[in-house]
Structure formats: structure tokens, C-alpha cells
């Protein structure tokens, strides 16, 4: 039997964080549980109802000797008024028991593990946490804003709210909803100037490039520099400005004695050049034959996939 002792104040935080995202639908019995993953250095708790998910990560001051998974339900619980007691969570792989002290005496709950919990929660949260920016808001103000919209709206089955943010972290965070009769409901929350992680990227073009690199770490980054950036060969380096970027294929083609780079979007230009060369060598070919041969020749080129970044003339402030 694996077990762990948790301070009852921490146990209360687990229940508060996760209980609202536990499934209420009896058709999803496995999701009516809170999943606790006890790891060597932390405890991770999850809840999921099919639409929302809650997560809590609790670092452990001392390494846990045992690693195991436990399933509990959101049981009634009050913290002690005086000295904090421990909550003992035990699991044998098939059942979990929770023991703690309450004013009426010692309480013990036992839960049989669900058989159908096959959700990879770490993958869900890893994918959900990929973002271009983050904004800090007061949690109390935000929750009250959402509660106001939910109560003022008329569609009780699907209380839709629209979140509006700007890339700047210092501009207002707006939430809006619709009520019956076309009534517009709006709430505004001013962001705070702190963040849990490093400052997000404010420049939209740079943010897009970083996002593409993160999503495609194995692809090379190939800059395509506009000819006007380099006015002459009088300096070793010339400054440019980031333009648009995207994932595409490119190729180097010798055209009229010079090597030139083309992206897939420029393939028509390559095929026109090949068509000229083909027709020059054999004027007896029909237009359809020339077009087909030029297309096949362009497709056979050694195209390489990369993140293409356009560099334009500098934006001087």
C-alpha cells in the first residue's frame, strides 16, 4: 500500500482548485474523480469534465519515497481551527483511501479506481499552454466579471463569452456576451504588470517567427533579403527589418546564368523559365507538351522545407 501525508491546508487547496471541473454527468463516471499523481518531487492533481480541466502542482519540500496514482472525490472537508493535521492518502493501485481528522472525529473515505480513465492529462495541458503571449489579471476581478456575464445572460445552456485582448500587456482585457434582444454585456479588467514567466514578445512579426521555430524545431530558418536592403558593397553588414514568415519549400535555380532562390509560391515563374528553355531547344512541341515538361522539371527540383523569413528595408525610428 502506497501512502502520502499532506498538510490539510494543502488538501483544501486541492479540493478548491479541482472540484468545479469534476464531471457531474453520470454518463462519464471516470471523470467524476480527481486524479492525483504522486511523483518524487511533486504532487500533480487533475480534474476534467470533458469541457474544462483543473490542475494543481504542489512541489514537495522532501522527495516522496513512493510514486503512485490515486483517485478521490471532492469530499466535505474543513481545515482545523488550531494546529494543522495531516491528511493521509493511500492507494493499492485499485482503491484509494483518504483519512483525516474533523471536529466530529476521524473520517475515512474509500474510493474504487475508475477503469475508464485513459486521458493523457499532461499532453492536454502541454498543448494548451503553448501560447504567443500571456497577460496578468487579478483573479478576483476576472472571476466576478465572468460571473456577472453568466448571470446577466439569458442562454443558460450555453453562456458564451468572448475574450478580447491586445498583444500589449498593459491594455485592457475585455470580456463580452450577448443577452436576449441583442443586449450587449461587457466587462473590462485592467491587466497587471507582472508575469509568472519571462516577458512575452510584443512585436507581432517576431512573435510569429518564434512560434514557428517552437512548432518546427528541426527546420532551418532561411532569410530572404530584399535587394534594396544592400545598397552597395561598401560595408560588411547591412541592417534590415523582419517581414512576414511562414513554413514553405525553397530551391536554388540557375536562371540566365545566375543562381536565384525561389519559394513554392514562385513555382509558376520557374516553370515559365523552363518552358522558354524547352521551346528554344525543340520548337516542334505543342504548348501542352511544353507546359507538362516544364511542370515536371520544376517538381523534380531539390526542394527543401524551411522557415522562410522575409527581410525588408530597415524601419528607422
N, C-alpha and C positions, 0 to 999 in steps of 0.2 A: 504494500500500500504506500503510494507516494503522498506526501503532505507538505504543506507550507503554512507558516503563520504570517498573518497580515494584520497590521495595526488597524483597529476598527474604523479609524478616520479615513484610512486609505480604502477600506472596503466600502465605506459610504460613498466615496468619490467614484468607485467603480459602478455602483448601482445608479447613481445620479447621471453619470455620463452615458450609460448604455441602456437603461431601462426603456427610454422612449423609442428606441429603434428596434425593440424586440417585436417580432410579428404577433399580431393579435388574431390573425386568420387561422382557424383550426385546420385549414387545408394545407398549412405549412408548419407542421408540428416541429420539425427540426429547427426552424428559425424562431421558435418561441423560447430558445435558450440563449444565455450569454456564454460565449466561448472564451475560456481563459487559457492562454498558452504560457506556462511557466518555463522560462528559459534560464540559462545560467546567470545572466546579468540583468534580466528584466522580466517583468510580467506584462503581457500584452492581452488586452481584453477586447472582444469584438461583439457587436450585435448587428443584426441585419433583418429587415422585414421584406426585402425584395425591391424596395424603392429608396430606402435610406440605410445608412450604416453609421454606427458609432464606433469609436476606437479610443482606447486609453493605453498609454505606455508608461509603465512605472519602473524607473531604474532601481536596481537593488543595491543597497549600500554594501552588502556582503554577498558573495556568489552563492547561488542556490545549489545545493548538493544534488538535487534531483530535477530532471526536466520531464514535464508531463503536460497533458491537456485535460482540463476539467470543464464540465458543463453545469451551469447553475441557472436558476430562475431568479427574477427580481423579487426577493423575499422581503417582507416587512422588517425594517431594521432601524434602530435608534442608537446613536452613539451615547456612551456613558457621560454622565454629568461631571464625574470626577476623573479618577485615573483611567487612562485608556487601556482597554483589554485587547487581547488578540483574537482574531477570527481564524479558525483552523479549517483549511480546505484540504480534503483528502480525496484521492482518486485511485481506483484499482484498474483503470482502463475501460471499465464497463459502467461504473457508478461513481458518483461524486457525493460526498457528504460535506456539509457546512455546519460548524459548531461555533456558538458564541454565547456570551452572557447578555441577558436582558433584565430589566427590573423584576420581571416575574420569575426569573431563574434561568437555567441553562436551556438553550434552544438548539435543536438538531434537525437539520433538513437533509433528505437524501434524494438524489435525482439519478434516474437511469439515463445513460448517454443516448442521444438520438442516433439512429442508424443512417439517416439520410443527409447528414451534414457533409457535403462534398464541395463546398465553396472554398476557393483559394483566396482568403481574405487579404493576404499580403500582396497578391497580384492586383486585386481590385484597388487597393489603396496606393500601390506604386504607380499604377496607370493614372489614377485620379489626381495624384499630387504633381504630375507633370504640368507645369504652367509657365506662361510667359511673364507673369508679374504677380505680385502679391500686394495686398492693401491691408493696413491695420485699422480696425474699427473697434469701438467699445462694444463688448459683447452684450451688455445690458441694453444699451440703446438699440442695437440691431435686433435683439430678440423682441423688444417691445414694438419695434417697427413692424416686424413680421406678424406679431400677434394682432396689432391694430388692423392690418390689411386682411388677415384671416377672419377677424370678427366683423369687419365692415362689409366684406364681400358677400354676395348672395349665392354663389355657387358653392354649396357646402361639400359637394362631392369632389370637386377639383378646384381648389383655391389657388389659381395660378398667379404667381408674382413674377415680375420682370426686374432683373437686376441690371442696373446701368452703371458702368464705371469708365473712367478715362485712364489712360496709361499713367498719367501723373498721380503720384501717391498723395498729393495734397489737395486734390479737388474732390468735391462731394461725391458720396456713394448714394445713389438714388434707387429706390425700390418702388415699383408701381403695380397697380392691379386694377381690374375693371369690375364694376358692380352693375346691377340691373339698371336698364335705362341709359346705358352709356356713361354712367358716372365714373369718373377717373379718380382713383385713390392713389395718393402719393405720400411717400415718406423719404426723408433725407437724413443721412447720417454723415457727419464730417469725419474724415479719417484721422488717425493719429500718426505721428511721425516716427514711430518705432516699428521694427520688424523683427521677426524671430530669426531671420537669416540675412545674408548679405543683401545690399540694396538691389532691387530689381533694375533691369536695364530700361532706361527711359526712352532712348532712341528707337523708334519703331523698326527701322531698317536693320540696325544692329541686333535687336531682339529677334527678328525673323531669322537672321543668319545663325545666331546662337541656337535657336530652336531646331533649325535644320541640321546643324552639326550634332546636337544631342540626339536627334532621332536617327541620324545616319553616321555613326562614329567611324565606320570603315571607309567612307567615301572621301576622296581628296577634295580640297577646296581649290577651285581654279578661277582666278580673277581674269575678267575680260576687260581690258583697259581701252577706253575710248581714245582715238588717235589724237584728239586735241589736248589730252592731258599732258602729253610730251611734246612741247613746242619745238625743241631742238635737242641736240646732244651736248649742250653746254654744261650740264650738271649731272652728277651721278644719280640723283634721285629727284623725282617729281611727286608732288602731293596730289592726291585725288580724293574723291568723296564716294562713300558707299552708295550704290544704286540698288536696284532690285536683285533678288537672288532666288534661285529655285534649283531643284534636282532635275538634271537633264543629262543627255548624252552629248558628247562633243567629239570632233575629229579634226585632224590636220590634213588639209588637201593642198597639193601644189596646183596653183591656178595662175596661168600666164607667167610661169617661171618664178612665182613667189609662194612661200608657204603661208596658208591662211587657216584660221580656226573657225569652225562652224558648229553651231548647236543644231539639234534636231529640227528646231523650228526654221532653220535656214536650208533645209534639205532641198527645197524647190530650186534655190539658187545654184546648189551643187549640180542638180540634175540638168538644169539649163546649160551649164558649162560642159558637162559630159555629153549632152546632146549635140552641142556645137562640134565637139571633137569627133564624135561618131559620124556625124553627117559629113564632116570635112574629109574623113577617110573613105566613106562609101556613100556617094550621093544617090545611089540606086535604092536605098532603103526607104520605106514608107514612114510617114510621121508616127504611126502606131508602133512600128518596129523600133524606131529611134527612141521613142518615149519609154518603151518597155526596157530596152537595153540600158538606157541612162538610169532608170529607176533601180534595176538590178545591180548596176555598178555602184550606185550610191549606197544601197543596202549592204553591199559586200565590204564596205569600208570598215576599218577597225575602230568602231565607235566605242567610246569609253564613258561610263557613267560617273558623274561627279556633281558636286555642289557648285554651280556656276554663279559667280558674283560679278556683277557689272560695276565698273569703277568709272565715274564720270569726272568732269572738270570740278575743281575744288569749290566748295561753298565757303567763301571767305566772309567772316563776320566783321 
